[in-house]
Amino acid sequence: MLAGKNILVTGGAGFIGSNLIEALLENNTVTCLDNFSTGYRENIERFLDNPRFTLIEGDIRDLETCKNAVKGKDLVYQEAALGSVPRSIADPVTSTQVNVLGFVNMLTAAKDEGIKRFIYASSSSTYGDATYSPKIEDKKGNLLSPYAVTKHTNDLFAKNFSYLYGIETIGLCYFNVFGPHQDPNGAYAAVIPKFINLLFEHKQPTIFGDGKQSRDFTYVKNVVKANILAAEAQLENKHEHINIACNESIDLTTLTHCIIKSLSKYDEKIENIQPLYAEARKGDIKDSLASIEKARRLLHYSPEILVEEGIELTTEWFFNNRK
């Protein structure tokens, strides 16, 4: 396990960031940088009394904030971003400001501080309309949303900084991450927590499209594990782009019925609820399945929790933490 390091996690009050901080605090000192635009204070409340934890409230779009945050750090995890394909289509300017300018600010601050390794959240959206399966890191398609463009731009900047300045950059390409502390509310909520929330309210969840579209859903503890492994992995190149997923695909109709079955243990009325179907959304890809051979080779990564077990753990957490 990674130990004895002074680590910065941007976006640490968010879903993935807070799960990552929880694991890192077992053996390290951790600073969280977040502006709480999409993250939540309640996600980090459990860390506030830990003497190894520090919170900086600030925005990665401000370079001085980034420079102050990286001082004395051994490692940076760049999780801060404005997520959601639909949000980026509705407001491409803000998504670009946060995801590109903010990213370059953090990368520059880390480079100037002399930090040797910069690990960041990339996205499966960068595969665009590529139709082959499973997805391999060096074969991309046409990008389908401003969000995908911003994440692909991050990959280009990271590779360029590694070439120019020698900083090691690792883009962990997440595929549909889900689990505890994920936001179920709002127009841009991810499908699994949103469906769980609706079903607890005895409402029908809506699947956009015919329900046959598939995803490589990845439980958050697998992602946390990959991030920790990436901190000390032996790289083949100064810049690496690595898929993090389960290499397991499930269509949205099957997924929805899996969630319904799991929730029915807590509320039998949920058992008879059926999903609704609506027109597919712009920017959504049809199918997504990752090759994780590179992650196995470079990180010695393998998923420990597959989708059905992950759904069980997630529904249990949401049941126990209902407001």
C-alpha positions as CSV (number, residue, x, y, z in Angstrom):
1,M,0.0,0.0,0.0
2,L,1.0,3.6,-0.7
3,A,2.3,5.0,2.6
4,G,4.1,8.0,4.2
5,K,3.2,10.4,1.3
6,N,1.9,14.0,1.4
7,I,-0.9,13.9,-1.3
8,L,-3.2,16.4,-2.9
9,V,-6.6,15.2,-4.2
10,T,-8.5,17.8,-6.2
11,G,-12.2,17.4,-6.4
12,G,-11.9,15.5,-3.1
13,A,-15.4,16.3,-1.9
14,G,-16.8,14.6,-5.0
15,F,-17.9,11.0,-5.4
16,I,-14.6,9.4,-6.6
17,G,-12.4,11.9,-4.8
18,S,-13.9,11.2,-1.4
19,N,-13.7,7.5,-1.8
20,L,-10.0,7.9,-2.8
21,I,-9.2,10.1,0.2
22,E,-10.8,7.6,2.6
23,A,-8.4,4.9,1.3
24,L,-5.3,7.2,1.2
25,L,-5.8,8.5,4.8
26,E,-5.1,5.1,6.2
27,N,-1.3,5.6,5.6
28,N,-0.8,9.1,4.2
29,T,-1.3,12.8,4.8
30,V,-4.0,14.1,2.4
31,T,-5.1,17.6,1.3
32,C,-8.4,18.1,-0.5
33,L,-8.9,20.9,-2.9
34,D,-12.5,21.6,-3.8
35,N,-14.8,24.5,-4.6
36,F,-18.0,22.5,-3.8
37,S,-19.6,23.3,-7.2
38,T,-20.5,19.6,-7.6
39,G,-18.8,18.1,-4.5
40,Y,-20.5,18.0,-1.1
41,R,-19.2,18.8,2.4
42,E,-21.0,15.8,3.8
43,N,-18.7,13.6,1.7
44,I,-15.7,14.8,3.7
45,E,-17.2,15.3,7.1
46,R,-15.8,12.0,8.2
47,F,-12.3,13.2,7.6
48,L,-12.4,16.6,9.3
49,D,-11.2,15.4,12.7
50,N,-8.4,13.4,11.2
51,P,-5.1,15.2,11.9
52,R,-3.7,13.9,8.6
53,F,-6.5,15.6,6.6
54,T,-6.5,19.2,5.3
55,L,-9.2,21.0,3.4
56,I,-8.5,23.9,1.0
57,E,-11.7,25.5,-0.4
58,G,-10.7,26.8,-3.8
59,D,-11.1,26.6,-7.6
60,I,-8.7,25.0,-10.0
61,R,-9.4,27.8,-12.5
62,D,-7.3,30.0,-10.3
63,L,-3.6,29.3,-10.9
64,E,-2.4,30.8,-7.5
65,T,-4.8,28.5,-5.7
66,C,-3.3,25.5,-7.5
67,K,0.2,26.6,-6.7
68,N,-0.6,26.9,-3.0
69,A,-2.3,23.5,-3.0
70,V,0.7,21.6,-4.4
71,K,3.3,23.1,-2.0
72,G,5.2,20.3,-0.3
73,K,3.2,17.5,-2.0
74,D,4.7,14.3,-3.2
75,L,1.8,13.3,-5.5
76,V,-1.2,14.9,-7.1
77,Y,-4.5,13.1,-7.9
78,Q,-6.5,15.4,-10.3
79,E,-10.1,14.3,-9.9
80,A,-11.7,17.7,-10.1
81,A,-13.8,18.2,-13.3
82,L,-17.2,19.3,-14.4
83,G,-18.8,16.0,-15.4
84,S,-21.8,15.0,-17.6
85,V,-22.2,14.8,-21.3
86,P,-25.6,16.6,-21.3
87,R,-24.3,19.4,-19.1
88,S,-21.4,20.0,-21.5
89,I,-23.8,20.2,-24.4
90,A,-26.0,22.7,-22.6
91,D,-23.0,24.7,-21.4
92,P,-19.8,24.0,-23.3
93,V,-18.0,27.1,-22.0
94,T,-18.0,26.3,-18.3
95,S,-17.1,22.7,-19.0
96,T,-14.1,23.8,-21.0
97,Q,-13.1,26.4,-18.4
98,V,-13.1,23.9,-15.6
99,N,-11.9,20.8,-17.4
100,V,-9.2,22.3,-19.7
101,L,-8.0,25.6,-18.0
102,G,-8.3,24.0,-14.5
103,F,-6.5,20.9,-15.6
104,V,-3.6,22.9,-17.2
105,N,-3.4,25.0,-14.1
106,M,-3.0,22.0,-11.9
107,L,-0.5,20.3,-14.3
108,T,1.5,23.5,-14.5
109,A,1.5,23.9,-10.7
110,A,2.6,20.3,-10.2
111,K,5.4,20.6,-12.7
112,D,6.7,23.9,-11.2
113,E,6.6,22.3,-7.7
114,G,8.8,19.5,-9.0
115,I,6.2,16.8,-8.4
116,K,7.3,13.7,-10.3
117,R,4.0,12.0,-10.9
118,F,0.6,13.4,-11.7
119,I,-2.4,11.0,-11.8
120,Y,-5.6,12.2,-13.3
121,A,-9.1,11.1,-14.2
122,S,-9.6,10.5,-17.9
123,S,-12.9,9.2,-19.4
124,S,-14.3,6.5,-21.6
125,S,-16.1,9.3,-23.5
126,T,-12.7,9.9,-25.3
127,Y,-13.5,6.8,-27.4
128,G,-16.3,8.6,-29.0
129,D,-18.1,6.7,-31.7
130,A,-15.5,3.9,-32.1
131,T,-17.5,0.8,-32.8
132,Y,-15.0,-1.9,-32.1
133,S,-15.0,-3.8,-28.8
134,P,-13.4,-4.0,-26.3
135,K,-11.9,-0.5,-26.3
136,I,-8.1,-0.3,-26.5
137,E,-6.2,2.8,-25.4
138,D,-4.6,3.8,-28.7
139,K,-7.7,3.5,-30.9
140,K,-10.2,6.3,-30.7
141,G,-13.3,7.4,-32.7
142,N,-15.0,10.8,-33.3
143,L,-15.7,12.7,-30.2
144,L,-19.5,13.1,-29.5
145,S,-19.7,15.9,-26.9
146,P,-17.8,18.9,-25.5
147,Y,-17.2,16.9,-22.4
148,A,-15.4,14.2,-24.4
149,V,-13.4,17.0,-26.2
150,T,-12.3,18.4,-22.8
151,K,-11.2,15.0,-21.5
152,H,-9.3,14.2,-24.7
153,T,-7.6,17.6,-24.5
154,N,-6.5,16.7,-21.0
155,D,-4.8,13.6,-22.4
156,L,-3.0,15.7,-25.0
157,F,-1.8,18.2,-22.5
158,A,-0.6,15.5,-20.2
159,K,1.3,13.7,-22.9
160,N,2.8,17.0,-24.1
161,F,3.9,18.0,-20.5
162,S,5.6,14.6,-20.1
163,Y,7.5,15.1,-23.3
164,L,8.5,18.7,-22.6
165,Y,9.1,18.7,-18.9
166,G,9.6,15.1,-17.9
167,I,6.7,15.0,-15.4
168,E,5.1,11.5,-15.3
169,T,1.4,11.7,-16.1
170,I,-1.0,8.8,-15.9
171,G,-4.5,9.2,-17.2
172,L,-6.8,6.6,-15.7
173,C,-9.6,6.2,-18.1
174,Y,-12.7,5.5,-16.0
175,F,-15.7,3.5,-17.4
176,N,-19.0,4.4,-15.7
177,V,-18.0,4.4,-12.1
178,F,-20.7,3.9,-9.4
179,G,-20.9,3.3,-5.7
180,P,-21.3,5.0,-2.3
181,H,-21.4,8.8,-2.0
182,Q,-22.4,9.2,-5.6
183,D,-24.9,12.1,-6.1
184,P,-28.5,10.8,-7.0
185,N,-30.0,14.2,-7.5
186,G,-30.1,16.8,-10.2
187,A,-30.5,16.8,-14.0
188,Y,-27.0,15.4,-14.6
189,A,-27.0,12.6,-12.0
190,A,-25.4,9.3,-13.0
191,V,-27.8,6.5,-13.9
192,I,-27.3,4.1,-11.0
193,P,-27.8,6.5,-8.1
194,K,-30.5,8.3,-9.9
195,F,-32.4,5.1,-10.5
196,I,-31.9,4.0,-6.9
197,N,-33.4,7.3,-5.7
198,L,-36.4,7.1,-8.0
199,L,-37.2,3.5,-7.1
200,F,-37.1,4.2,-3.4
201,E,-39.7,6.9,-4.1
202,H,-41.7,4.3,-6.1
203,K,-41.2,6.2,-9.3
204,Q,-40.4,4.7,-12.7
205,P,-36.8,5.3,-13.9
206,T,-36.4,6.5,-17.5
207,I,-34.0,4.8,-19.9
208,F,-32.9,7.0,-22.8
209,G,-32.8,4.8,-25.8
210,D,-34.0,1.2,-26.4
211,G,-32.3,-0.1,-23.3
212,K,-30.0,-2.4,-25.3
213,Q,-27.1,0.0,-25.1
214,S,-24.4,-1.4,-22.8
215,R,-21.8,-0.1,-20.4
216,D,-18.8,-1.4,-18.5
217,F,-20.0,-0.3,-15.1
218,T,-17.1,-0.1,-12.6
219,Y,-17.6,-0.2,-8.8
220,V,-15.7,2.7,-7.2
221,K,-13.4,0.5,-5.0
222,N,-11.9,-0.9,-8.2
223,V,-11.1,2.7,-9.3
224,V,-9.6,3.6,-5.9
225,K,-7.4,0.5,-6.0
226,A,-6.2,1.5,-9.5
227,N,-5.3,5.0,-8.4
228,I,-3.3,3.7,-5.5
229,L,-1.5,1.1,-7.7
230,A,-0.7,3.9,-10.2
231,A,1.2,5.9,-7.6
232,E,4.2,3.5,-7.6
233,A,3.8,1.5,-10.8
234,Q,6.7,1.0,-13.1
235,L,5.8,2.8,-16.3
236,E,6.8,2.1,-19.9
237,N,6.6,5.7,-20.9
238,K,6.5,9.1,-19.1
239,H,2.8,9.4,-20.1
240,E,0.4,6.5,-19.9
241,H,-3.3,6.3,-20.7
242,I,-4.9,3.3,-19.0
243,N,-8.4,1.9,-19.0
244,I,-9.9,1.2,-15.6
245,A,-13.0,-0.9,-15.8
246,C,-14.2,-4.5,-15.3
247,N,-14.1,-5.8,-18.8
248,E,-17.7,-6.8,-18.2
249,S,-20.6,-5.3,-20.1
250,I,-24.3,-5.0,-19.1
251,D,-27.2,-3.4,-21.0
252,L,-29.2,-0.7,-19.3
253,T,-32.5,-2.8,-19.2
254,T,-30.7,-5.7,-17.5
255,L,-28.9,-3.2,-15.2
256,T,-32.2,-1.6,-14.2
257,H,-33.8,-4.9,-13.3
258,C,-30.8,-5.8,-11.3
259,I,-31.2,-2.6,-9.3
260,I,-34.9,-3.3,-8.9
261,K,-34.2,-6.8,-7.6
262,S,-31.6,-5.6,-5.2
263,L,-33.8,-2.8,-3.8
264,S,-36.8,-5.1,-3.4
265,K,-35.0,-6.7,-0.4
266,Y,-35.6,-3.4,1.4
267,D,-39.0,-2.5,0.0
268,E,-41.2,-5.2,-1.7
269,K,-43.2,-2.6,-3.5
270,I,-40.3,-1.8,-5.8
271,E,-40.4,-5.3,-7.2
272,N,-43.2,-4.5,-9.7
273,I,-41.9,-1.2,-10.9
274,Q,-41.0,-1.2,-14.6
275,P,-38.7,1.3,-16.4
276,L,-39.9,3.8,-19.0
277,Y,-38.1,4.4,-22.3
278,A,-37.5,7.7,-24.0
279,E,-35.6,9.0,-27.1
280,A,-31.9,8.5,-26.9
281,R,-29.9,11.6,-25.9
282,K,-27.4,13.4,-28.1
283,G,-23.8,12.6,-27.3
284,D,-24.5,9.2,-25.7
285,I,-22.5,6.3,-27.0
286,K,-24.2,3.0,-27.9
287,D,-21.9,0.5,-26.3
288,S,-18.9,0.6,-24.0
289,L,-16.6,-2.2,-23.0
290,A,-13.0,-1.8,-22.0
291,S,-9.9,-3.9,-22.5
292,I,-8.0,-3.8,-19.2
293,E,-4.9,-5.7,-20.4
294,K,-2.8,-2.6,-20.1
295,A,-4.0,-2.0,-16.5
296,R,-3.1,-5.6,-15.7
297,R,0.3,-5.3,-17.2
298,L,1.4,-1.9,-15.9
299,L,-0.6,-1.6,-12.6
300,H,-1.1,-5.3,-11.8
301,Y,-4.7,-4.3,-11.6
302,S,-7.7,-6.6,-11.6
303,P,-11.2,-5.7,-10.6
304,E,-12.2,-7.2,-7.2
305,I,-15.9,-6.3,-7.3
306,L,-18.0,-6.9,-10.4
307,V,-21.2,-5.2,-11.3
308,E,-23.8,-7.4,-9.6
309,E,-21.9,-7.4,-6.3
310,G,-21.3,-3.7,-6.7
311,I,-25.0,-3.1,-7.1
312,E,-25.7,-5.0,-3.9
313,L,-23.1,-2.9,-2.0
314,T,-24.4,0.3,-3.5
315,T,-28.1,-0.2,-2.8
316,E,-27.2,-1.3,0.8
317,W,-25.3,2.0,1.3
318,F,-28.0,4.1,-0.2
319,F,-30.6,2.4,2.0
320,N,-28.6,2.9,5.1
321,N,-27.9,6.6,4.2
322,R,-31.4,7.7,3.1
323,K,-32.3,11.1,4.4
